[in-house]
Amino acid sequence: MQPRRLAAWHAYLVIATELLPSVRAAATATSEQFAALSVHLAAGRRWWGGDRERMSAILARAEAMHDRGDRAGAAVLLRVLAVRLFAISSTMPTASCDGGEPQ
């Protein structure tokens, strides 16, 4: 798997298996969980073109919403981020999926 797709897949898994379940279950998602996702996003920044700023902004906003007690809003943003990361990691790339950059 290409490094770009692998980084996206790992970040997706952090959301799908750790962060989002914590937010949904009303468990306290820790700043360490948000930080772990941030590390995974940073690992793929150079490959994600214009998505890198959007993904960082979405994560920052989701964490802020969670910190204010808006778990539903944080969960929506995390799902949006997960869908985008899944698309980037997909084996069927498209111009909209990979930011228009060549494979």
C-alpha positions as CSV (number, residue, x, y, z in Angstrom):
1,M,0.0,0.0,0.0
2,Q,1.3,3.5,-0.9
3,P,2.5,5.5,2.1
4,R,-0.2,8.1,1.5
5,R,-3.0,5.6,1.6
6,L,-1.4,3.7,4.5
7,A,-1.2,6.9,6.6
8,A,-4.9,7.7,5.8
9,W,-5.9,4.1,6.8
10,H,-4.1,4.3,10.1
11,A,-5.7,7.7,10.9
12,Y,-9.1,6.3,9.9
13,L,-8.6,3.3,12.3
14,V,-7.8,5.6,15.2
15,I,-11.1,7.4,14.6
16,A,-13.2,4.3,13.9
17,T,-11.8,2.0,16.7
18,E,-10.8,4.4,19.5
19,L,-11.9,8.0,19.3
20,L,-15.4,7.9,17.8
21,P,-16.6,5.0,20.1
22,S,-15.4,7.0,23.1
23,V,-17.3,10.1,22.0
24,R,-20.4,8.1,21.1
25,A,-20.5,6.2,24.4
26,A,-20.3,9.4,26.4
27,A,-17.0,8.2,27.7
28,T,-14.5,10.9,28.2
29,A,-12.4,11.0,25.1
30,T,-9.0,12.1,26.3
31,S,-6.8,14.7,24.9
32,E,-4.3,11.9,24.3
33,Q,-6.8,10.3,21.9
34,F,-7.2,13.5,20.0
35,A,-3.4,13.9,20.1
36,A,-2.9,10.4,18.7
37,L,-5.1,11.2,15.8
38,S,-3.3,14.5,15.2
39,V,0.0,12.5,15.0
40,H,-1.5,10.2,12.4
41,L,-2.8,13.2,10.4
42,A,0.6,14.8,10.5
43,A,2.2,11.7,9.2
44,G,0.3,12.0,5.9
45,R,0.3,15.8,5.6
46,R,2.7,15.9,2.7
47,W,0.5,13.6,0.5
48,W,-2.9,15.1,1.1
49,G,-2.7,18.4,-0.7
50,G,-5.5,20.8,0.1
51,D,-7.1,18.2,2.4
52,R,-4.4,18.7,5.0
53,E,-5.7,22.1,6.2
54,R,-9.3,20.9,6.2
55,M,-8.5,17.8,8.1
56,S,-6.5,19.7,10.8
57,A,-9.3,22.2,11.1
58,I,-12.0,19.5,11.4
59,L,-10.0,17.8,14.1
60,A,-9.4,21.0,16.0
61,R,-13.1,21.9,15.9
62,A,-14.2,18.4,16.9
63,E,-11.9,18.5,19.9
64,A,-13.1,22.0,20.9
65,M,-16.8,20.8,20.6
66,H,-16.0,17.7,22.7
67,D,-14.3,19.8,25.3
68,R,-17.4,22.0,25.5
69,G,-19.6,19.0,26.0
70,D,-21.0,18.8,22.5
71,R,-20.4,15.1,21.9
72,A,-23.0,14.9,19.1
73,G,-21.3,17.7,17.1
74,A,-17.8,16.2,17.7
75,A,-19.1,12.8,16.5
76,V,-20.4,14.3,13.3
77,L,-17.1,16.0,12.5
78,L,-15.2,12.9,13.4
79,R,-17.4,10.8,11.0
80,V,-16.8,13.4,8.3
81,L,-13.1,13.1,8.8
82,A,-13.3,9.3,8.9
83,V,-15.2,9.2,5.6
84,R,-12.5,11.4,4.0
85,L,-9.7,9.3,5.3
86,F,-11.3,6.2,4.1
87,A,-11.7,7.7,0.6
88,I,-8.0,8.6,0.6
89,S,-7.0,5.1,1.6
90,S,-9.3,3.5,-1.0
91,T,-7.9,1.2,-3.7
92,M,-10.1,3.0,-6.3
93,P,-8.6,6.5,-6.4
94,T,-10.4,9.3,-8.1
95,A,-9.4,13.0,-8.7
96,S,-11.8,14.0,-5.8
97,C,-10.5,11.1,-3.6
98,D,-6.8,11.9,-3.8
99,G,-6.8,15.7,-4.2
100,G,-6.1,15.4,-8.0
101,E,-2.5,14.4,-7.4
102,P,-1.1,11.5,-9.4
103,Q,-0.8,8.2,-7.8
